[in-house]
């Protein structure tokens, strides 16, 4: 399959990833504005530590790894860097996005309450997607596969916000 045959989600995956992040951050900030709670955002320049953004609200900081899949996608797991477990209140958000607008319609939550560590990632070690010179796909020891059933599925940004930062005054 040549590049022209790939859909724009594959051809422009880096741009898509950035736009999905912007869309999610816009939703979180819009909700924060409505409830007069304000979110500080710091972005990671590299993916080495397992998170994309650090969100802080009311003194609670969350290291968040964002994952995305088109509505109707078939992925049964997400690959999560074990370094995320070293971050305070690390969590993973799996966004199910509309293929045309990139707006999330559902959010998969893998994490714990504010101030709590990331739940155990398990022992299912992920492999490289491409083989080495011998065609062997080697294990990536710092990456774990977290199955879709391990995620809590949420239908609205308000509940995602409360999973991240708790209710005001708690």
N, C-alpha and C positions, 0 to 999 in steps of 0.2 A: 504494500500500500504506500503510495507516494503522499507527499505533504498536501497536495491539492485534494486528495480523497478524504483526508481527516477532517472531522468537524471542527468548528472554531474552538470548542472546549479543549480539544487536544492540541491544535495548532498554537493556540494563544494561552496555554495553561498558566504561564507566569502572570500574564495580565489578568486572567480570570481570578487567580488566587488573590491578587491585590484588590480587585474590585469587590470580591466577596467579603474580604476583610473590611473594606470601607463601608459596604452596605450593612454589615453586622454592627460595626462601631456606630454608624448613624442611628440604627435602631436602638441600641443601648443608650446612647446619649439623648435621643429624643424622649425615651421613657424617663430617664433621669431628670430631664428638664421638667417634665410634667409633674413629677412627684417632689421636685425641689431637693434632689440629691444629685450631687455632681461627680462626674467620673473623670479622673486623670488617666491619660493614656500614654504609655511608653511602648515603643515598638522595638523589637529585636532586629538587629542587622544581619544576624546569622541564625540558622536553625540548629546550631550545635547544642543548645541547652534544652531543647524540647518544647519551647514555647514561642508563640508569635507575638503576643502582646502581654503587657502587664497592665491590669486595670485596677485602679485604686479608688475607693469610695468610702467615706466615713472612717478612714484609717485602716480599712481592710484592703490588702493587696492580693490580687489573684494573678498567677501566671497561667495564661490560657493558650492552649494549642487549638487552632482552628482547623477543621477538616471539612471538606465539602463534597457533596455528591448530588447529581441531578435527580430530580423526582423520577422515580421508577428505576433508579440505578440498582445494580445487583451486588454491590460490595457487601460482604458478610462480616468484615472486620476492618479495623483501622490500625495502622502501625504507629506506635507511640514510643518515643524516646524515653529510656529509663531515667535520664537526667531530670525529667519533669518531676519525678518523685522527690528530688532534692530541693525543689522550689517551694517556698511557702504557699500553701493553699493551691497547689497545682491542680489543673482540671483540663478536660478535653471537651470541646463543643463540636459535634458533628452536625453540620448544617445541611439540610435537604433543601436544595435550591431549585427555583424555577429556571428552566434552561434558557428562556428568553430574557428575563429581567434580572436574574441572579438573586432575587429576593428569597430569603428562607421561608419555608412554609412549616417546617418542623425542625426541632433542635434535639439532638441526642446529647445528653449530659452524662459525663463520666467524671466524678469528683466527689468531694465530701463538703461539709459545711464550711463556712468562713473560719479560717484559722486552723483547719484540720488538714492533715496530709492527704495526698492522692491515695485512693485505694490501691491495693496490691495489683500489679499489672499481670501477674501470672508468669508462667514459665514457657509460654509458646513463643519461641524466638523466631523472628522474621528472617527471610532470606533476601538477598539482592534480587532485583527483578531481572538483571542481565547476568549472563554467565561470564566466568573468567575465560582465559584463553583456551581452556580445555572444555568450555561449555558448562562447567559446574557452577551452580548458583550457591554461593557461600552464605553462611549464616551471618547475620548482623547482630552481634551479641548485645548491643545496647538498644536494640529495637524489639519491642514485644507486640504481638498481635492481640488486640482487644476485640472480642467478638461483639457483634451488634446487640446481642441480647444482654450484654453487660451495661449498656447505656440505658438511662432513663429517658423516655421520649416525651417531649414537651411541645405544646402547640402554640405558645405565645411568649413574646419577649418579656412580658411582665414577670412571668414565673422564672424565666432564665435569670433576670436581674436579681430576683429574690434568692435564687440558688447561689448566685455569685456573692451577694453582699448581705443577705438576710433582710429581715424587716427592720424598718427604722426604729431605733431605740433598743434593739436586741443586742 
